[in-house]
Amino acid sequence: MKTLMIIAMGLMISGCSSQQRPELGSSVQAMIEQQTYNPAATQQNASRDGNSLDGEIGVNVLRKYREAVSKPQEVKNEIQVNIGS
């Protein structure tokens, strides 16, 4: 009876050791693949130049940016924090 129990326990333990362990980072890779809407987007849009900007529009954008940065808005609602007494 003990021999049969030992053989059964040995078979159960050896069954657990045959499982393959996933590689490190495979869960992160699977998550990235699941979150990617269109994996072939880079190949499909390779001919598009998303960094081009018309000269006249670029000048206007830069001018508006420089005007906004040179005139900072004043703070209207001042917050006071009292610590202690």
N, C-alpha and C positions, 0 to 999 in steps of 0.2 A: 504494500500500500504506500509506504514512504517512497519507494522507488518511482512509482507512478506519479506521485505528487511532485517529486524532484524533476522528472522529465517534463511534466506539464508546466511547471514554473520556468524551466529552462527555455521551453518553446515560446512562452509568453514574453520573456525578457528579450529573446533574440528577435522577436517580431518588432519590438520597438526600436531596435538598433538599425533596422533596414530602412527607416524613413530618411528621405533626403532632406537635408537642411537647405533653406533658401540662402542665396548669396546675400552678403551685406549690401544694403542699399536697394534691394529689389522692391521693397514696399514703397520707397520714395519714387523710384522709377515708374512703378505702376500708377501711383497717384498723379505724376506729371502726365503720363499718357492718357489717363482718364480726364484730365482737365484740359487737354489740348483739343480745341474744337476742330481745327483743320490742320493735320500734320503736314500736308503738302503745300501750305500757304507760302512758304519761302520760295519754293520752286515756281509756283504759279504767278507770283508777283515779282519775280526777279527782274523783269524788264521795266517795271515801273520805277520811276525816280521820285521818291517821296521827299527828297531833300531840295528840290528845285523851288525857287521863289522868284517871282517876277520882280524886276529891279524897282519899278515904281512903287509897288506894294511894299517891298522891303524898306525903301526909304521912308515911307509914311509910318510903318510900324516902328522903326527905329526912332523917328522924330517924336512920336507919341510916347514911347517908352522913356526917352530922355526928359521930356516935359513932366511926366508923372513922377519920375525919380527926383528931379530937382526941386519939386514943390511938395514936401511931405505934409500930410494932413495933421492938424493939431489934435490933441487928445481932448475930447469934450467931456467925458465922464471920468473923473479922476477917482481911483480906488485907493482908499487909505486902510492900512492894516495896522492895528494896535496890538502889540504883544506885551503882556504884563499888566501893569496898572493903568 
